[in-house]
């Protein structure tokens, strides 16, 4: 049995209404489970690993519920900087078509590193292109190595350009290929036990990138295994409403309901263009949503009605979304954006500091179907982060309210991170990967991929 003690915590934010918050708090961990939470003087004074958290705020690790890790290779790509979703996709799909096992692995490590250093301890990723032998296995290997709790999302597309879709034909797959590999990865990797480090999700990319049959069959397959969830993009742009009305005479949420894509085992990304009736449908069926404010602003897609969703009882978590539509994988920054964007739309009290913390933690946990993360209390997974309060951005803020400073001041990086009882970040540095070497490999791969697809003439600077 291994033990870990975090002591002298200046500000301990448990996220538990019964326990409340502590000054001079402490956390005692055995293996990967929190065993004791309280004041430093009341907890054991020794452990195998001891972290002195004086002058630090400690809170639950953040949960990222929507991402596309591979897109770290195409951040700030000329020709995709000022485009709406469909034109952005047309520019980037050929580049993404160069993905292979190594680039999938490297891009995943980069995204995971950025997430972890910004406070994330659990993440899901939605990869839906598998060219040149790339597999979900490549991402899971990266998560195992870096130490991130991971919901691996086996995405899919069936409609290539010759079938009226946007991507090149070589990045899409047949229904049989998709279902066969989906079953393989579920049976090889999915762990439905408490404190599981790896779970598998099935996720046809979007209603307009797959045949109806793969949506229906993927749902059937997922539901034949315990704890395998479903995920897709819904109502990200107004164009999707036109598409679902033409295909089925239904608005996006009602179309998904028709296909069996609602329920506590389903969450949708974006959900910007939903009617009040559709929001109520999500609440009634316990269907979750991944809110991706930075991406929605970056692509000019709109402002999701998060206040209305929360008021209706919809499960809402945060997603940084793809690093080509956000160009960042910073969880604290994403929480800040979520808070500010709702306030722009609906006033200064539209999303509070505590509600922002909820989106980052228990909201995301609920979306992923987890009751073992997001709160610091005995019996929960040992996933938590520590952030130094004596920094320039927090000066004059954290001394008043550390949690408010986290989301109102400049986004910070963590000083330490514990995931599944192991210290993954120490003194602001990852302990599990050589970040400098990884960045060099990642940049080399990104240049190689993008250089094959020169900037279209209309985007070149004069």
KEMI-490236 format. One record per atom (N, C-alpha, C): x negated, y, z. Coordinates in steps of 0.02 Angstrom, whole numbers, plus 50000, padded with zeros to 5 digits. Each point is the difference from the previous one (the first is absolute). Example, Ala and Ser with C-alpha at 12.3 -4.5 7.8 and 13.67 -1.06 7.14 Angstrom:
BEGIN
493404971650390500455005950000499555006050000500185005349964499585005950003500395005550037
END
This chain:
BEGIN
499584994050000500425006050000499575006350000500135004749955499655006449998500455005450030499685004950032500375005450031499745006749976500445005050001499825006849979500365004950046499645005050023500285005150045499875006949970500545003949994499945007149983500195003950062499555004150025500125003350064499905007649994500225003550052499925007350005500315003749941500554997349973500315003149942500305006750019499775005249967500235006850016500755000649989500254997549943500715000249985500204993449967500384996050036500224993549974500735000649979500124999549936500675000349970500234992849988500424997350043500184992949993500534998849948500415005149986500574999249955500544995550031499974999050065500484995950036500395004550048500665000249991500415004650040499974998350075499934993750016499984998050071499335001750032499464998349966499335001550027499855007450000500205003549947499825007049993499275000849981499755006250007499315001649983499595000850064499354999349993499555000250058499435005049988499775003050054499345003050002499564995550042499364999649981499534995350032500294992949998500244998149940500304993449991499504994849981500244993849996499574994449982500414994549968499664996049959500304994249966499544994150009500284994350021499604993950008500264994849951499554997049961500174995449946499674993350013500384994749989499714993349998500104997149929499464998049969500014997749931500315005449955500604998849973500305005049955500655003050029500114999250065500625002150030499885004950057500405005350002499985004750056500294996650062499625000050054500224996750062500215005050054499665005750004500155004950051499945007149971500445004450023499975007149982500165003950062499615005050014500125004050060499465005150011499925002150063499475004650018499344996250008499465003449984499344996850003499864996950068500205003450053499864997650068500374993550016500534998549963500414994250016499844993949957499575000749950499844994549954499314997250016499844994149972499324997250010499475005149980499424999650032499475004849987499454997249955500114993949974499484997149956500344995649948499644998849945500244995749946499404998549955500094995549953499464998449953499815006249959500505003949980499895006249964500355005550038499655005550016500295005650036499925006349958500555003549989500005006349964500195005650048499575004850008500155005850042500335005349956500645001350013500395004449957500135006850032499545002250043500065006750027499995005149943500425005050004500065005349949500274997249934500384994650004500314997249940500754998850010500365000549946500704997849999500024993049970500374995650032500104993249974500744999049987500154997349941500704998649982500034993749959500604997349988500054993949959499725001249930499734994749971499775000549931500575001249952499855003349945500525001949952500134994349950500605000249972500234994749954500155003249932499654997849949500095002549932500434995049961500585002249975500474995249971500055000449923499575004149968500015000049927499345002949974499684996449956499365002149973499884996149935499525002449961499734996349943499255000750004499674995450034499295000650015499575000949938500174996549946499595000249940499945007049971500485004450017500005006749971499455004550028499644997750052499435003950023499485000849945500024995749950499535000449944500185005649951500595002750006500235004949950500275006350035499675002350051500195006350031499765005849956500415005249996499815006249965499774998749929500324995449965499824998449931500285005349953499585003049958500245004849951500544996949955500515003749987500554997549960500564997150042499894999550066500524997550044500105004650059499745006049995500015004650057500645004050006500325001449944500565004649999500624997049965500084993450008500524996549965500544997350047500614999649974500534996550036499884992549995500404996250037499874992950010499884996149935500455000449952499944995649941499385001849958499885006549989499415002049961499364998350038500025000750066499434998150043499854992549991500534995949999499914992849991499714998449932500245003349948499764998649932499255001449995499775005350032499285001549999499594994850039500264997550056499614995950045500064992549989500554997749973500094992849991499434996749961499765002849945499454996849964499374999350043499865005150041499424999750044500094994550052500594999850030500144994850049499974993049969500124999749935499964993649966499304997149998499495003950022499324997550004499854996550066500484999950046499904996850064499794992649993499574997850045499804993150003499914998250074499804993950017499944998350071499545004650040499425001849972499525004150037500275007150011500295003049949500265006950008500605000150046500404994749999500564999650048499744999650071499494996050010499694999250067499685006550024499615003349958499645006050019500495005850014500485000849955500495005550010500424998850062500154993850016500374998450061499595001850062499364998350000499575001650056499975007650011499945003849947499965007350006500645002750030500574997949974500645002450026500084998150074499824993850017500064997750069499545004050046499395001449978499545003850041500285007050013500265003249949500285006750008500604999850047500424995149992500584999350045499794999050072499544995450012499784998550068499705006250033499585003549965499675005950029500505005650013500594999849969500525005050014500544997450046499874994450034500454997750052500444994149984499964997449939500434994349981499714993550028500444995850028499804993450023500384994449965500575001649969500394995349960500195003349935499904996549944500175002949936500304994849954500455002349957500234995949944499735003149936499904995949950499785002649935500394996649944500215003949952500424997649945499595000049936499674994449985499664999349936500434995949954500125002749940500464996749954499684998749932499355001349992499644998349939499464995050018499974994649962499524994650015499624997849936499675004649966499644998149939499324996850015499734996549952499314997550002499854995850062500504996350023499884995450055500055003050069500195006350006500105003050066500564996350037499924999250066500484996450040500125003550067500564998550031500125002550067499464997850049499704994449986499464997350041499435005150008499885003949947499455004950002500145005450052500625002150007500185005050050499984997050071500254994050006500014996850066499294998850025499544998349955499304999250019499735006650027500185005649968499775006550023500285001650069500644998650011500315001450065499684995950055499864993649985499674995750049499325002750020499635002449950499325002450013499995006550040500455004649983499985006550033500385000050066500474995250009500354999350063500665003550005500345001249944500645003449999500584995050004500505001650039500624996050000500365001649935500184994749961500175001149930500634996449979500465003749970500584997249965499855000449926499804994449971499784999749931500614999349954500095004949956500615000349959499854997549930500274994249984499894997049934500505003249951499785005349966500425003449953500014996649932500445002649956500064996949934500335004849951499844999049936500345003449945500094995149943500575000549966500134995649943500095003849934500105006650003500165003949940499405004049977499644997449950499445003649971500245004749945499525003149967500185005149950500404997149943499854993949980500374997149943500724998250019500144999750065500694998750022500365006350025499705005849983500325006350020499765002850066499504996850030499735002650063499435004849989499705002450054499465004949996499304996949998499874994550036499314997550003499804995949939499344999249989499774995549946500244992950013500114996349947500274993250007499564995450042499345001149999499554995150033500025000650077500335005150027500035000450073500654997350028500484998249957500624997150025499974992449997500474996850036500004992750003500704997449986500044993649985500654996849990500314998450069500654998849999500344998350062499704993750031499844995049960499734993850028499325001250032499585004049968499345001650028500075003550067500465004750002500105003950062500254995650057500504996149986500304995950054499514994650023499624997249954499524994850019499475002850046499725005849981499475002950042500295002850065500625002549998500325002550062500064994450051500224994249977500064994350045499324997950026499505000149956499324998150021499745004450056500075006649993499715004550051500394999750065500664998949995500394999250061499754993950039499944994549966499814993850033499275000150023499585003849967499295000350018499865005050056500355005750000499795005550043500525002350052500644999049988500515003250042500004997050070499985004450050500004998050071500565003850035500514996450020500585003350031499965000150077499434998150027499934999750073499905007150029500115000650065499885006350034499265001849996499855006349991499325002649992499674997849935500394997749952499714997849936499605005649968499424998249973499595004849964500175000449926500324994849973500175000049928500714997549989500395004149968500664997849976500075001849927500414996249965500095000949928500695002849986500035004649952500625003249979500064999149924500614999049975500104999749927500305006649976499755002449943500185006949981499975001349926500514998049961500055002549932499935007650001499635002949954499785006950006500575005050008500494999649955500565004850001500564997249956500605002550008500554997449958499885000949926499605005149980499905001249929499364996949972499654996050041499384996949975500044992449999500584997250020500094992850000500704998249974500074993849977500664997449984500394998950065500665000549994500424998750059499864993250031499854995149958499924993250025499424999450049499475003949990499434999350046500175003250068500415005250000500245002850063500414994850038500454996949965500444995050032499614994050024499564997349957499634993950018499475001450053499705005850000499515001850052500345000350068500605002850002500385000350063500164993050025500214995749956500164993150020499374996550027499445000949966499394996850022499785002650068499995006650008499795002950064500434997450057500644999649990500464998250053500014992550015499624996249961499934992950015499424998750049499655005450020499464999550049500135004950056499854998250062500125004650056499545006049999500305005950006499605006150008499685002849938500184997549941499745002849938500485005549978499755006249999500425005849984499985001749926500435004849981500065002349931499905007549997499685002349946499845007149994500015002149926500215006149987499975002849932500095007550003499915003449943500135007149995500735001249982500325004650034500705001649985500105007650004500345002749949500225007050000499435004950011499444998849967499435004650006500115006249957500334999249943500135005749956500734999849976500225005549973500695000349973500084995349941499454998649964500044995649942500264993150018499854997750061500214993350019500764999650006500315005450022500735000150004500314999149931499715003449951500254999149931499914992849978499434997150017499854993149979500504995150030500115000350065500444995150032500735001149979500185006249987500685001349975500104996949931499495000649957500044997149933499994992450003499594997250044499934992750003500604996750033500255002950054500514996650040500595004350020499995006449980500555004450020500005001650074499414999550032499945001050072499425004750016500075003750055499445004050024499464995250028499385002550010499454995550017500124995550060500235002850057500094995850060500544994849990500545001949968500544995149988499784994749950499575001849954499724995149953499574994950038499595002550046499594995450040500444995550043500535002850026500474995950039500294994449958500185001549939500284995049954499514994249989499355001649999499494994949987499784996350063500295001850057499824996750063499405003050034499835006149980499405003350026500165005150054500414998050048500115003950061499964995250059499875002750059499974995850059499415001750044499974997250060499455001450046499334997449977499994995949948499374997449972499785003749937500305005949988499865003949939499825007150019499495002749967499915007350003499825002749932500225006249988499915003449937499525005850009499615001449948499565005850001500345006049970499925005750031500195006749977500725001950017500494997449964500715001450016500135007550003499775003749950500105007249999500705001849978500234996849947500635002049967500564995150018500195000050064500554995950025500585004450022500594997549990500605003650023500124998350074500425003950034500184998350070500284992950006500384997849951500274993250001499454994849997499485001349961499454995349994499584999950064499925005750031499645000350064500384995850052500655000650001500404996150047499954992649985499964998249936499904993149981499364997350030499465003949996499364997950029500064998950075500345004650033500084999450073500424993950017500544998949965500454994550014499674993249989499574999649950499674993749982499324999250033499785005250037499345000050033499424999649950500125002849940499475000549950499545005850016499354998949998499525005150019499765004249942499645005450017499725004449948499295001950019499575000349949499335002750006500015007249974499905004750045499995007149981499295001949982499925002949940499335001649973499985007449980499975004550049500085007149985499475002949955499364998250010499475003049959500074998149927500144993649987500104997749931500605003449969500545000650038500605003249973499875007249981499595003550039499825006949983499515000149941499514995650001499484999949949500294999049930500504995549995500314998649935500635004249987500165004550047500585004249991500654996149999500034994450036500584995749997500595002550041499875003750054500545002650041499864998850074500495001950042499944999350072500514994850024499754994650028500454994750024500415002550060500624997950005500455002250054499874996150065499415000950028499794996150059500415001950062500155006350009500415002050057500674996549998500314999849942500644996749993499944992450012499454997149976499894992850011499934998550075499595003850034499914998850072500655000950038500385005149982500645001250034500494994449987499954996949942500464994549983499784993450031499374999750025499754993850029499604995749953499755002849945499594996349953499304999150029499714994149990499304998850020499545003749952499585004450027499555004049957499294999350026499544998349954499295000050015499645004449949499365001050012499605004349956499554995949954499935002349939499524997149953499595005549968499344999049996499605005049965500084999449925500274994549976500114998549930499334999349964500034999349935499404998649961499515005850002499364998250000499495005250004499905003649934500414998749950499995004049940500605004849999500454999350048500565004750004499995003750066499484998950040499895003550062499275002250003499564995849973499295001149999499705000050071500384997250046499774999550069500364994150032499664996950048500324994650039499955001750074500185006150018499915002650068500674999950036500064995550049500644999150034500215006050042499535003250034500195005850040500225005749954499655001049945500205005149952500704998649972500144993549989500664998349973500565001550049499884998750065500495001850050500125007550002499465003849996500065007349999500415002349940499864997049941500385001949940500744998350008500154994250028500704998050010500365005150044499685002050054500295004850046500115006849965499495002449966500055006649969500505000149943500024994749961500454999949942500735000150021500174996250053500695000250024500175007050028499515003250029500135006850027500085005149944499634999249946500105004449942500724999449975500254994049998500674998849972500565001750048499884998950066500575000250045499895003950065499445003450006499895004150059499474997350047499785004350047499434998450043500114994350047500634998250013500144994450045500214993749963499884999849934500244994449959499664993450016499375000350021499644993950020499515002050056500114997150058499605001950058499344996250002499565002150046499364996550009500114992750018500444998750048500134993150022500314995949944500435003049960500284996449943499474998349949499525004549992499454998649954499584994150025499874999950066499654994250028500404993649989500665000450007500434994249988499914997549928500015004549951499914997949930499344996449991499485002450034499334997249993499934993250034500434998550049499894994150042500604995350001500475001250045500574995450007500455000049940500045005649965500405000149938499714995349948499345000649989499674995549953500034992750022499924998950065500044993150025500694997049986500535003950011500684997549987500104998549926499745004349957500064999049928499684993349980499434998450030499644993849983500264993950039500505001250043500294994450038499564997750057499635004650031499544998150054500225003150066500004995850052500155002450067499404999450046499404999149970499404998950040499485005549992500165005349963499535005549989500375006750009499625005450005500295006650002500115003050069499904996050053500105002250069499424997350042499775004150046499484997750048500354998050064500094993450009500294997350062499814992650004500024997250059499844992950007500424995649954499674995249969500344995449955499985002049927499745006049985499955002349931499304998649973499955000149934499354999149968499535005650020499374998350009499495004950020499785003949939500435004549976499875004449944500085007250024499465003650008500055007050022499395003949978500065006650002499475004449974499845005250052499385002649998499785005450042499745005749959500215006150017499815006049962499725005150048499415002649985499675004950042500395006550000500115002850059500375006250006499555006249999499354998950011499535005750002499675000949932500415001749951499765001349933500235007049978499675002649950500165006749976500735000749978500274995449959500705000849979500504999950057499844996550054500474999450056499895005450054499485003949994499855004950052500575005050006500235000950062500575004550012500674996849986500014993649982500634996549986500084993850043499494995649998500054993850038500025001250075499735005750022500025001550071500715001450024500455001749954500705001250017500424993649992499934996849941500404994149985499624995849949499644994950022499584996149954500384996949942500604997350014500384996749946500225005149949500235005850022500205005249953499415002349958499425000550031499405002149963499834995049945500144993650013499844994949951500345001349933500635002350002500385001049939500055007349978499875004750045500045007149981499335002849979499464997550028499335002449983499714996149941499405001649980499694996649943499964992550013500164995949950499994992750010499314997550022500014995750050499384997550030499834993149974499414997650018499834992949994499924997150069500074993550005499984996850065499284999650026499945000250066499354998850032499904992550010500544996650018499974992750003500674997049980499974993849977500604996349981499934992850022500524997650033500034993050020500584996749961499854994749964500504996349962499964992750019500564997350023500044993050022499484998550054499885005050043499554999150057499275001049984499825001749937499305000949981499875007349983499435002550021499835006949985499735000449929500405003049956499845000449929499655006649984500155005350038499665006449993499695001850067499365001949999499655001950060499625006449986500125005250042499685006649991500115002649929500614998949975500185002749934499754996149941499684994250010499724996149946500304993049998500144997749940500244993249992499454995150020500194994850036499514995050022499994993949955500454999649952500094993849962499765000349928499885006049974499755000649931499465005449997499574999449949499505005249986500335005049953500245005550029500415004649961499615003549944499385001850012499615003349948499904995549939499844993850012499914995349945500664998849964500544999650038500664998949970500205005849956499895006150023500185006049960499615000149935499364998250003499594999949939500284995149949500184994050022500284994949956500685002349972500395003150043500675002349980499955005449946499565004950009499915005249950499754997249934499544995350003499744996949939500564996549962500434996450037500564996549969500505004949971500155005450036500485005049977499775003349935499375001949997499735003149939500044995249941499824993850012500014995049946500704999149972500504999650044500694999049977500275006049963499935005950029500315006049972499665002149935499344998949994499635002249941500234996549936500344994450007500254996449941500615003549970500285004750036500625003349976499905007550006499685003049949499845007250002500625004350010499885006050024500545004750013500335001949934500664999549995500355002249939499845007349985499995001649936499795006849979500405005550034500644998850012500425005450028499815001850072499614995650033499815001450069499305002950006499625000149945499315002250004499975007650009499525002250042499915007150012499655003149938500215006049983499705003649943499335002850022
END
